[in-house]
Amino acid sequence: MKPQDFGKPSEQLFKLDKLMPLPAPYDKPGMEPDFKELRDSWKEGYCSTLDGFVGNDTLVRPKTKEEEDEMVKKFLSGLEKLFSDETNRVYLQPLALSFEYCAKCNTCSEACHVFKASGGVEAYRPIFRSEVLRSIYRKHKQGGSLISRFIGGDIDINYETVMRLGELAYRCNLCRRCAQTCPLGLDNGLLTREIRKIFSMEMGIAPKPLHESGTVKQLETGSSTGITKEAFMDLIEFMEEDIEERTGKKYKVPVDKKGADILLVHNAGEYMAWPENPAAFTIIFEEAGLDWTLSSDMIGYDNVNYGLFYDDAQGRKIGAAQLKAAKELGVRRIVQAECGHAHKASLVSMDRIMVGEDNIPRESFLPLLADLIKKNVFKLDPTRNNFPVTLHDPCNMARMMGIIKPQREILKAIAPQFREMTPHGVNNYCCGGGSGFAIMNSFNFTDFRNKVSSRMKFKQILEAFQDSIEDVETPKYVVAPCSNCKGAIRDILAYYQATAKFNVHYGGLVELVVNAMVDLDKPFLEFLLDDEDMMF
Amino acid sequence: MFLTVFIYLSIIAFVGLSLYKAYQFSKMPMHGRWELYPVPKEPDGKGHYGGSYYEDLEWWNKPRRVSYVGELVDMAKEMLFIKNLFVNQRRQWWICYAMHLGIYLLVLWAVMLLVGAITILSGGAVAADAGSWGALVYYVTFLSGAAGAILLAVGSIGMYLKRSFSETLNKYTTPLEYFNLFFLFVVALSGIIVWAGDIGFNYGREIMVALLTFSPIQADLALTVHILLLGAVMIYIPQTKMSHYVGKYFAFHKVLWENEPNLRNSKMERIVKEALSYKPKASWSAPHINPGAAAKKD
């Protein structure tokens, strides 16, 4: 298949049939579920003509010729806006560089976990998607002339091309590992994000979990979880009771404490899916005697910003509102808890939207926690964590922010059997849930996530635990200090039944720290509790 | 005189158009932060493992330090040796680097021709037996010119053939990209044909003397064709993606390695302030961005 085949009519451009093999014990037949059957209603209503997966649930198939033409027209209008310094000031320079200078050396393909995991599917090469975009742009600019074909503008621009590109933009985790290897410093991840932007910002098409139930809901209610102030206060009360039950210690969680030193912000999904994570933060911050607070204000308690993945305008609106909430609370600094994309959105992307007093300093929890451990603020017994532990580096914290060492200093102090994945740190592979995939559960998209985009991470996890993977008595723990990554890893462990069959667990970093605290009578990690403990 | 004027024009076009390209990138609006680690200018060894100031507690209260040496070393490795390709795709690096090394050597060759011409105009001689300086200039010119032309020819046609025969690469290569490689090969080949008639590159020094004294160039058909092709490619390169010598600076230095924080009272804060004051005259059309326009349309 070539980029020129992208717009040609066919029921499905390609099928996945030779996925990358997994290591033991998943190298035997029958260890992996098959892909789900594609339903006729999905084929009729959405775009299944790319690879048979439907991820973008608002990319609805046009019903009339007029709607088809309108879709193409809107796409081309958005494409023009990408290259205008009026409408794309924020990314024009990096876009122009990546668009113009690619030498098509294909170095990026070998770095891409989706391409490798798929068994080398042509359309998943980082340059395939970019080349389709280039070809469309050149054809649009030059028409069907000889010059157009000479310079590479030789693709059929029709609604099928547009729809397939709208899906293909969601076959990349935006992890930017491809850009790390580019000899010219170019970024196929950025080009993918720019394609998503055309669909969202010009055509109003973006996956519902990111847009309608994501940023739109967050701007309306304060959080994509829809937690109201009252519900938030109930959750905090519940968390205080839960901590007391687990540890026998009573803490009062500070909320809306004006003028506190630290505003701690979590991914609001943690309160619902993994309340032990904010609970562990509470124990750590209280035991360390920090002057901290949570915010119950609209948009002040949820550090999520899905705009990072697909839409500049939404990202900016949410980021500005979050900084405003912190300023109104009068805190000295914001500390981002275990959420990778919130780290990047808040510390990096939003670093260009505020100045002066409005620009509240923001930092990661990692150096703060590493410092507390280095200063021996807590009494820790690493033998409480004496089981194999490996670390996943969230792309947004590692590759895009350069936070590598603090998490390792922490783990070396609390986990005697810590071992690295290969590769790791700044060269890590994405969890497969990046750029919103972790929350995109429409139609059969979870199959793509679990079997393809998360496949490399699952392989890395299995390889890190090869010495004990089949020893079912030994628990194994994957540290994922990011809510999004944790969601993706939760799903692969469940999908492959790795927890049930091989005792592989996952969780945050702070839980492991609290688990090592000698003051606690019982383990903090649930999988270490015996049946008697679980009864209480 | 036509050839003399043409060579001057092609040099001016190459430099001028390259600078214009750089100017076009530099005048683009301030972009959002889009860095990627490792960022080699991070000090204290952080540049090596991919660390940054975000690893430091209360990083904004620490003095901002930048390792210019680290940045220069990494830029030099990339510019001189195409390090990323060497590390990540060794098999392709050999042929690609042959072509680039050929170009670098030909730049050195041109400089040596100029040095030789100045030597001649100063009353000296440039030849294998013309004393230590004259011989040094002669041999450096000879070696750089010979190796440069051969490497450029082999590299450019090698890349052309590699792209043609590789099932993967030829899917992504446009006719224009084949043309670019072939153009470079033809220029190198025409140079080798001229060189075959004058192994010591005396014709090159004569051209340099003519350029310095602004006098006519004596050229036979082969040399005339070579000068026209070389001039044409110099005018052509900055207008194509072969001008990646410009793009690479911006891609690395101004995008991937620009992790400059917006600290209070910093230069970056002034740049951000100015950028924030800009009011765009156009907008995107989706309903959540432009609800007024959407409502009007409904």
Interface residues (C-beta under 8 A of the other chain):
Chain A: K2 P3 K74 S77 G78 K81 S84 D85 E86 T87 R89 V90 Y91 L92 Q93 P94 A96 L97 S98 E100 Y101 C102 A103 K104 C105 N106 T107 E110 A111 E122 I127 F128 E131 R149 F150 I151 G152 R176 A179 Q180 T181 C182 P183 L184 G185 L186 D187 L190 S200 M201 E202 M203 G204 H211 V216 D312 A313 Q314 R333 L347 V348 S349 D351 R352 I353 M354 V355 G356 N359 P361 E363 S364 L366 P367 L368 A370 D371 A398 R399 M400 M401 G402 I403 I404 K405 P406 G425 V426 N427
Chain B: F25 M28 P29 M30 H31 G32 R33 W34 E35 L36 Y37 P38 V39 E42 K46 Y49 G50 G51 S52 Y53 Y54 E55 D56 L57 E58 W59 W60 E78 I82 K83 N84 L85 V87 N88 Q89 Q92 C96 T168 L169 K171 Y172 T173 T174 P175 L176 E177 F179 K241 H244 G247 K248 F250 A251 F252 K254 V255 L256 N259 P261 N262 R264 E269 V272 K273 A275 L276 Y278 P280 K281 A282 S283 W284 S285 A286 P287 H288 I289
